[in-house]
Amino acid sequence: MDADDVIESYVHDVARRLPPRKRDDVAFELRALLREDLRSRPDGGTPESAVEMLRELGRPAETAARYHRPFTLVEPSDTWSFLVAAVAGGVVAWVMIPPKWTSVATLAWLGLLVIGFAGRGLILRRRPEAFAWRPHRVRRTDRASRAGVLAQFTAWAVLLVVYLNPGPLTYTDDFAGPLRMPWLVAILALHLALLALVFQRGRWQAWTRWTRLLLTVEAGLQLGWHCHYGDVFADPGADALVLPWVAALAGVLILVAALMFYREVTRVEPAPRLSVV
């Protein structure tokens, strides 16, 4: 195999990855450029130097992408969004759906995600203006709205009170034992203490935001575990009536935590406003 054969092999592997209408033109142009580059080399263009030159240029798929943007199911810019949505959906399926259907629900969710992101990509290729960027107000995430923090504190406090005192319902001895019920009590108490601290300071910090995220995940997982493991109430009819709502709450908490996580990994601190002299 001489140097021309090496170049022809590379050009073939590049061109076959392109749409039919572009293959011949790109092959002709690329072949001419590569031959010219090879002739300019000090050794005059041996097969070995041709291989070295082409490896420096990149894999055929990478070179083909420079001539034509390939179709991808998930755009690189959407990778984080896809990953967070996939993980959050899988966890939500675990906490909300009976164990025998969890795997099916998770696979169905992943399939819907792939189809959704692929459809969005197709629309963008044909109509780039379909998802045009629009300006929005950037809020400073370190400032804590005391009204918002108070609302969160109230919601978690109500959940803790109802959890400790379910009214006319009675917990089973197994559920009320030290290995099941107290864990969520500790999580809710820590969450309330954190919110009280943020309310007092009037601002969020990195560690308080991440702690809130982890406590929200833990609360969702704990509620989901209650729905999947053993009886909760002494009356079986109460389990059938209440636990689906508990599972729904667990799913909402996981989705909220996923949104928190996405905001944290994409967080950018806005620049201070410039004063006008």
Secondary structure, 3 states (H helix, E strand, C coil): CCHHHHHHHHHHHHHCCCCHHHHHHHHHHHHHHHHHHHHCCCCCCCHHHHHHHHHHHCCHHHHHHHHCCCCCCCCHHHHHHHHHHHHHHHHHHHHHCCHHHHHHHHHHHHHHHHHHHHHHHHHHHHCHHHHCCCCCCCCCCCECCHHHHHHHHHHHHHHHHHHHCCCCCCECHHHHCCCCHHHHHHHHHHHHHHHHHHHHHCECCHHHHHHHHHHHHHHHHHHHHHHHCCCCECCHHHHHHHHHHHHHHHHHHHHHHHHHHHHHHCCCCCCCCCCCC
